Amino acid sequence: MPVIVLEASDLTSPLSLVRMWALLSGCLTFSLVASLVPSELTSDIHQPSFRILCMFTWCLFFILTFLIHVVNIIQFHSLVPISWKNLTVTVAALAALMTFSASVTFPWAVMGHEGVWPRPIAATLASCLTFLAYATEAYLIRTQTQDQKGYMASVPGLLKVLQLWGGCEMIVLVVEQVRGALVKGAGVGLAAVGWQLWVSGVVYALCLLMSLGTVMVVLGDCAGRCPLPFDRLLASFSLTGVLLYVVATVLCFTRVLELQNSGQDFTDRKTGPTIVVMEAVMTSITLLAYTVDLAFSIKLLRDRSHA
């Protein structure tokens, strides 16, 4: 199919303007963070890992948005072997969630609190603007006609993105807890890491792989080539996710209660209990996403059985 040059009027469309907004604010954000000096950063033990996570988030979605914007301008998406209408809303929704996390994590765990520094504050504001840009892009795509938006723009599709986001955040929090346990238990090795954390890590990894596989199948338009009925497969994935996250949620709140009973200070950002509380909150949110997704899957199966 020949490549069609985009008309000049399309460059001023709401989606194009929002993507340029996301590119500018995202570029400003990681440029400011990259220029920070050690005195502007916190001495928190988790600071390097969270700073890497934030920088990875801003840079990754800047690159993806830039590629989407360029491909859309030159009308090259018809030659891309993926579902374009599903790709754009997936990137926008996941970018909104990830940049929201970065906008919260950066001032909490990366930015120094010993003084008022203009560059970290400006970076935080720019990150918030980036989140608003991606959230607006996802909203604009959802308001398009049914022919212009795909499955990922529906509520079940967005729930898959929420599950993917929750899994990514869970893996990072578990890795940080493992690293902290190894630092505290120097010389003990992996024995310093409790079995509850290992079980939680396996649960998060399995659910993340299921969510990632589902999203990749939808983006590749491979649902029709699946050897099993795709709607039943989605329902089984949702049920498995609910069961696994129930186990993980119980383990999380068990660890929170154990730390509380041991007299740990939950207000200190530099201690492990705060990470455990964050994990408990994120696990509850992701469990809710899987539960609602399971309800949608059951409703879809019931409607098709009565059709």
C-alpha positions in Angstrom: 0.0 0.0 0.0 1.5 3.4 -0.9 2.4 5.8 1.8 0.1 8.8 2.1 1.5 12.1 3.2 -0.5 13.6 6.1 -2.3 16.8 5.4 -1.2 19.9 7.2 -4.5 20.3 9.0 -4.0 16.9 10.7 -0.9 18.3 12.4 -3.1 20.5 14.5 -5.6 17.8 15.4 -6.1 17.3 19.2 -4.3 14.0 19.2 -1.2 15.4 17.5 -1.1 18.4 19.8 -1.4 16.2 22.9 1.4 14.0 21.7 3.6 17.0 21.1 2.7 18.2 24.6 3.7 14.8 26.0 7.0 14.8 24.0 7.9 18.3 25.2 7.1 17.8 28.9 8.7 14.3 28.9 11.9 15.6 27.3 12.0 18.4 29.9 11.4 16.0 32.7 14.3 13.6 32.1 16.6 16.4 31.0 16.1 18.1 34.4 16.5 14.9 36.4 19.6 14.0 34.4 21.2 17.3 35.4 20.6 16.9 39.2 23.6 17.0 41.4 24.0 14.7 44.5 23.1 17.5 46.9 19.6 17.7 45.2 19.0 14.0 45.8 17.9 12.2 48.9 20.3 9.8 50.7 17.6 7.1 50.8 19.0 3.6 50.2 16.3 3.1 47.6 17.1 6.3 45.7 19.3 4.9 42.9 16.8 2.2 42.0 13.8 4.5 42.0 15.7 7.1 40.0 16.5 4.5 37.4 12.9 3.4 37.3 11.7 7.0 36.8 14.3 7.8 34.1 13.4 4.5 32.3 9.7 5.4 32.4 10.2 8.9 31.0 12.7 7.9 28.4 10.8 4.8 27.2 7.5 6.5 26.7 9.2 9.5 25.1 10.7 7.2 22.5 7.4 5.3 22.0 5.4 8.5 21.7 7.9 9.9 19.3 7.8 6.9 17.0 4.0 6.8 17.1 3.8 10.5 16.3 6.2 10.2 13.4 4.5 7.1 12.0 1.2 8.8 12.3 2.4 11.9 10.5 3.8 10.0 7.5 0.7 7.6 7.5 3.0 4.6 7.7 0.9 2.7 10.2 -0.9 0.7 7.5 2.4 -1.1 6.9 3.1 -1.8 10.5 2.3 -5.5 11.3 0.4 -4.8 14.5 -3.0 -3.4 15.4 -2.4 0.3 15.3 -5.6 1.4 17.0 -4.8 -1.0 19.9 -1.2 0.1 20.1 -1.8 3.8 20.5 -4.3 3.5 23.3 -2.2 0.8 25.1 0.9 3.0 25.0 -1.1 6.1 26.1 -2.9 4.3 29.0 0.3 2.5 30.2 2.3 5.7 29.9 -0.3 7.6 31.9 -0.1 5.0 34.7 3.7 4.7 34.7 4.3 8.5 34.6 1.8 8.9 37.4 3.9 6.4 39.4 7.0 8.3 38.5 5.5 11.7 39.5 4.7 10.2 42.9 7.9 8.2 43.4 10.4 11.0 42.3 9.5 13.6 45.0 9.0 10.9 47.6 12.1 8.7 47.1 14.5 10.5 44.8 14.2 14.3 45.4 16.2 15.7 48.3 14.2 17.1 51.2 17.0 19.0 53.0 16.2 22.2 51.1 14.2 23.8 48.4 15.8 23.0 45.0 14.3 24.6 41.9 15.3 21.8 39.4 13.8 18.8 41.3 10.6 20.8 41.8 10.5 21.8 38.1 11.1 18.1 37.2 8.2 17.0 39.4 5.9 19.6 37.8 7.0 18.6 34.3 6.4 14.9 35.1 2.9 15.8 36.3 2.3 17.6 33.0 3.5 14.5 31.2 1.0 12.4 33.1 -1.8 14.8 32.2 -0.8 14.7 28.5 -0.9 10.9 28.4 -4.1 10.7 30.3 -5.7 13.2 27.9 -4.4 11.2 24.9 -6.0 8.0 26.3 -9.2 9.9 26.8 -9.3 11.3 23.3 -8.7 7.9 21.8 -11.5 6.4 23.9 -13.9 9.1 22.6 -13.3 8.2 19.0 -15.8 6.2 17.0 -16.0 2.4 17.4 -14.2 1.9 14.0 -11.3 4.0 15.1 -10.6 2.4 18.5 -9.9 -1.3 19.3 -10.4 -3.7 22.1 -7.7 -2.1 24.3 -9.8 1.1 24.4 -12.7 -0.7 26.0 -13.0 -1.2 29.8 -11.7 -4.8 29.7 -8.8 -3.7 27.6 -7.9 -0.8 30.0 -8.1 -3.3 32.9 -5.5 -5.4 31.1 -3.3 -2.3 31.0 -3.9 -1.7 34.7 -2.9 -5.3 35.5 0.2 -4.9 33.4 1.1 -1.7 35.3 0.4 -3.3 38.7 2.7 -6.2 37.8 5.5 -3.9 36.8 5.3 -1.9 40.0 5.1 -5.1 42.1 8.3 -6.5 40.5 10.2 -3.3 41.3 9.0 -3.3 44.9 9.8 -6.9 45.5 13.3 -6.4 44.0 13.9 -3.5 46.3 12.8 -5.6 49.3 15.0 -8.4 48.4 18.0 -6.0 47.9 17.2 -4.4 51.3 17.0 -7.8 53.0 20.4 -8.9 51.4 22.0 -5.6 52.6 20.7 -6.1 56.2 21.6 -9.8 56.2 25.1 -9.5 54.8 26.9 -12.8 54.9 23.6 -14.7 55.2 22.8 -14.6 51.5 19.3 -15.5 50.1 18.4 -16.9 53.5 17.8 -13.3 54.7 14.8 -13.1 52.3 11.6 -14.5 53.8 9.6 -17.2 52.1 6.6 -14.9 51.9 8.5 -12.5 49.7 9.6 -15.3 47.4 6.0 -16.5 47.0 4.8 -13.0 46.3 7.5 -12.5 43.7 6.5 -15.7 41.9 2.9 -14.6 41.9 3.6 -11.2 40.5 5.9 -12.6 37.8 3.3 -15.2 36.7 0.5 -12.6 36.5 2.7 -10.1 34.7 3.6 -12.8 32.1 -0.1 -13.6 31.6 -1.0 -9.9 31.2 1.9 -9.2 28.9 1.0 -12.2 26.8 -2.6 -11.1 26.5 -1.7 -7.6 25.5 0.8 -8.9 22.9 -1.8 -11.2 21.4 -4.3 -8.4 21.1 -1.6 -6.0 19.6 -0.6 -8.7 17.1 -4.2 -9.4 16.1 -3.5 -13.0 16.9 -6.7 -13.7 18.9 -8.3 -15.5 15.9 -5.3 -17.8 15.5 -5.3 -18.9 19.2 -5.9 -22.7 19.5 -8.3 -22.1 22.3 -11.4 -19.8 22.4 -9.8 -16.5 23.3 -12.7 -15.3 25.5 -12.5 -18.4 27.6 -8.7 -18.0 27.8 -9.1 -14.5 29.0 -11.6 -15.6 31.6 -9.2 -18.3 32.8 -6.4 -15.8 33.0 -8.6 -13.4 35.0 -9.6 -16.2 37.4 -6.0 -17.3 37.9 -5.0 -13.7 38.5 -7.7 -13.2 41.1 -6.7 -16.4 43.0 -3.0 -15.6 42.9 -3.4 -12.0 43.9 -5.7 -13.0 46.8 -2.7 -15.1 48.1 -0.3 -12.2 47.5 -2.6 -9.7 49.2 -3.0 -11.9 52.3 0.8 -12.3 52.5 1.3 -8.6 52.1 -1.0 -7.6 54.9 0.5 -10.4 57.0 3.9 -8.9 56.6 2.5 -5.4 57.4 1.0 -6.7 60.6 4.2 -8.5 61.6 6.2 -5.3 61.0 3.7 -3.2 63.0 3.8 -5.7 65.9 7.6 -5.5 65.9 7.5 -1.8 66.4 8.8 -0.7 63.0 8.5 3.0 62.1 6.2 3.3 59.1 6.7 7.0 58.7 10.4 6.7 57.9 11.0 6.7 54.1 14.4 5.1 54.5 13.1 1.9 56.1 11.6 -1.3 54.6 8.1 -1.0 56.1 7.2 1.8 53.8 8.0 -0.4 50.8 5.8 -3.2 52.2 2.9 -0.8 52.7 3.3 0.4 49.1 3.3 -3.2 48.0 0.1 -3.9 50.0 -1.7 -0.9 48.4 -0.6 -1.8 44.9 -1.5 -5.4 45.4 -5.0 -4.4 46.5 -5.5 -2.2 43.4 -4.3 -4.9 41.0 -6.5 -7.5 42.7 -9.5 -5.2 42.2 -8.6 -4.9 38.5 -8.4 -8.6 38.1 -11.8 -9.0 39.9 -13.6 -6.5 37.7 -12.0 -8.0 34.6 -13.2 -11.5 35.7 -16.7 -10.1 36.1 -16.6 -8.6 32.5 -15.3 -12.0 31.2 -18.0 -13.9 32.9 -20.6 -11.5 31.5 -19.2 -11.8 28.0 -19.3 -15.6 28.2 -22.8 -15.6 29.5 -24.1 -13.3 26.8 -22.5 -15.4 24.1 -24.0 -18.6 25.5 -27.4 -17.0 25.4 -26.9 -15.6 21.9 
